């Protein structure tokens, strides 16, 4: 029976289209959980109550997979060679949601990767997540050397920027662990300065209550009137902090996956307000935009344009 190595995993992952692969030891996240609890205490998670659940699993991957020894962290670039029109009559969609829902794409790749690794060594056992479970995805990406956490709390890589999704495989295998990268943000505060709602309250800390992405996607209630006129036409999500990042301006690369190419880049007020449930479900059947529901999309459009 063959034994899995870093090189084998990297080769298999790259063949499936993943852009970065790193390895971290499955250890308890003591300091990171302390920071998470402070963030929760300040109510910076807003209405995302799930962030306060299953803290024991977020702390220790062995609570998810008892025999866990390693985390294989993976990145998949979604950036495309397109941009918004900046027409003030259009509401802008966040770049990550232009094409097919990334969960559908990455879940399929993860299943294939895990099956191929198990075919090499039947003793390989794993559980994987794409931001849908009690796992601190960004923390593991940093520990696995994929990049460093920027002041906007997105992970940045020197070679490819920050336009990428993260997936993590918790497994029972030991690997050679990747070296963590230093923080290359330096004195730069471009993301903090550019945020129109001042959601980045200090470097590496985002108050979701003020975040355009939270308000237009996760928030199930009305948007706070204090934020009126500050959304800069962002209808679903927001990319401002990543757009102004020097690392993205200089080093971002584009995806090879046409599934991420724009189908829903921007929408008009009238288009949204005339939309019924049937049209909404058909148009966004495999899009991340369906997460906000038609009622949420109409709420966002009214907030922007009325």
N, C-alpha and C positions, 0 to 999 in steps of 0.2 A: 504494500500500500504506500502510495506517495505521500510525502508530507508537504503541507502548504508552507510557502515562504512569502516574504514581502514581494519579491519579484513576480511570483505567480499571481498573487492577488492584484498587484498593480497592472500586470499585463491583461488579465481578464477584465478588470474594471475599465481600463482604457479602451479595450476592444468593444465594450458596450457603450462607449461615448462619454464616460465620466472624465472630467478635465483634471481633477486633482484627487490624489489618494494619500491618506496619512494614517498613522497608527499611534494609538495612545493606550497606556496601561489603564485597566478598569479599576480606578481607585475611588475612594470616597471624596466628594467635593465639599470639603468643610468650609473653606473661605468663600467659595462661590455661593453656597447656600446661605451663608451669613449675609452676603450682599443682597441676595434675592429676598430674604426676610425683611431687610431694611427697606427695600423697594416696595414690598407689599405693605409694610407698616405705614408708609407714606401715602398709600392708596394710589400709587402711580400706575397700578395695573387697571385702574378704572373699573369697567364692568367685566373684565376677563377673570372671573372668579376661579376658573379652572387653574389659573397660575398658582393658586394657593393650595391646590389639592395634591395629594401623592408626593409630598415633599420628601418622604423617605426614599421613594424611587428616584427622584431627581438627584438626591444626595448620593445614592449608592446603586450602581448598575446591577449589583448582585441581588438586589431586591426585585429585579426584573428577570434576570437570568442568573440563578444561584451559582452556576459554574463559570460566570463571566471572568475573563482574564484580559481581554483587549476590546478596544473600540476601533473599528475601521471607519474612518471619516471620509466622506466623498463629496466632491463639488461638481455641479453641472451648470455650465454657463448658459444664461438665457438671453444675453444681450444680442440685439440684431442691428443691422446697419440702417435703421430708420429712426425718425424722431417725430415729435408732435408738430403740428402745423402752427401752433401758437395763435390760431384764429380764436378771437375772444368769444365767438358764438358756440364754440365747442367745449364740452367738459372733457378733461383729460383722464385717461385710464393709465394706471401705473404699468410700467413696462413689463413687469412679471406676469400681468394678466392679459397681455395682448393676444396670446395664442391659446393653445390647449392647456388645460389644468395640469400643472407640473406634477401633482400627486399621481395622476394616472400614468404619466410618462415614467416617473422615477420608481414607482411601485413595481412596474413591469421589469425595469432594469434590475432592481434589487432582487426580485424573485429569481431572475435568470442568473444573476451573479452568485447568489447563495446556493442555488441548485448546482451550478458548475463547481463551486468550491467543495460542496458536499460529495460530488461525484469523484473528485480527486481524493478526498479523505472522508469516508463515511462517518468518522467520529466528529467531524465539524458540526457544531450546533450554534444557532444564532437567532436573534430577534432584531428586526430592523425598524427604523422609524424615519419618517419625513415630516417633521414638526407636528405630528399628530398624537404624540404620546408624552408621558412624563419624563422627558429627557432634555437635558440642557444642551441642545444642539450646537449652539455657538461656542460654548465652553469646550466641548469635545473637539470641535473644528480647530480651535486655537491650540489645545493640548496635542492634537495630531499634526500640527505644523502646517495646516492649510493656509493660515494667515494670522493676522492679529486683529483684535477687536478695535475698530475705529471709534472715534469720539461720538459718532452717531449710532453706535452699537451694532453696526453691520461688520462682517468679517472682510478684511481687505487683504489681497494677495499682491505682491509686487509685480508679478508677471501678467496677471489677468484682471486686476481691479477687484470690484466687489459685486459685479452683476452675476451672482451665481447662487444656486440653491444648495442646501446642505442636506445630506442624508447620513445616518449613522447606523452601523451594524455592530451590535453587542454580541460578542462571540466567546467561545470557550477555548480559544487558541492563543498561544503566546507568540508574539512577533518581535522583531527589532523595532523599538519605538522611535518615532520621529522626533526631531529636535524642534522645540518651539521657536517661533520667530520673534524677534524683538518688535516693539511697537515703533513703527516708522511714521506716526502722525506728527511727531515733533511739536513745534509751537503752532502748527496750523489750526485755525478755528473756522475754516470755511463753512463747514456744515452747521456749526452752531450759529454763525453770523447770518446764514442764508435762511434758516427756518423761520417762516413768516408768523408762526404762532408761539415761538420761543419754547418749543416742546423739549429741546435738549437743555435741561435745566442746569446741567453741569457736564463736563466731559464724561462720557460713558454712562450717562443717566438720562433716560427719556421718560417724561411724564406723559403717559398715554392719554390722559384727559385732554391734553393740548395737541396731540398728534393727529394730523390730517388723515393718516392711514387708519388709525384706530377709529376716528369719528366717522369715516365714510364706509368702513367695512364691518368692524366688530361691534360698534355701538348700535344697540337695538332701540334706543330711545331717540328723542329729538336732539338735535345738535345745539350746543350751548350758543345763545345769541351773542355772547362776548367774542365768539370766533367769526362772526359775520364779516365778510369782506376780506378775510385773511387767507382764503384757500387757494387763491391764484388759479382758479378754474380747475382744480383737481376734483374730479367727480368720484373716482374710485381709487383709493390709495394715493400715494405721493412719492415722487422720486427726487425731490429737491436736494436732500442731503447727499445723495449719491451722485447726482448730476454735477454738483459743484466740487466734488472731491478731486483734487489734483491727480490722484492715482488712477481714477477712471478717465480723466481727460487725456492722460498720457499713455496708459498701459492697458486699458480695457480691450478685450478681444470679443469677437462675435461668435455666436453659437453655430454649430454645423447642423442643428436640428430645425427643419422647416416648421415643425409643430409649434415652435415658439414665435414664428413670424407673425406680424400683426394681422388679426382679423377684426379686432375691436380696439382700435387705438384711441378713438375719441367719439363722443356722441353729442347730439344737439338736444336742447331742452325739449323741442317739439317732438323729436323722435322718441324720447323717453316718455313724455306725458301721454302720447298716443298709443303707447305699447300696452297690450293686454297680457294676461298671464300665459296664454298659449304662445304668443309671439316671443315673450321673454324666455320661456323654457326651451323653445326651439332654437332661438338665437344663441343662448348661452348654455346649452345642454352639457357641454364638456369644457366650459370656461370657468375660471375662478370667480368671475363676476356673479355667478349664480348664488354665491355665498351671501351677498347682501340682500337678495330677494328683490322682487320688483318694487315692493313698498319702500325698501331702503334706497333703491336707485332713484325713485321719484322724490323721496325726501331730500336726497343729496342735490338733485337737480333744482328743486325749489329753493334750497338754501343758497345755491350758487347764483341763480338767475332771477329770482323774484325779489 
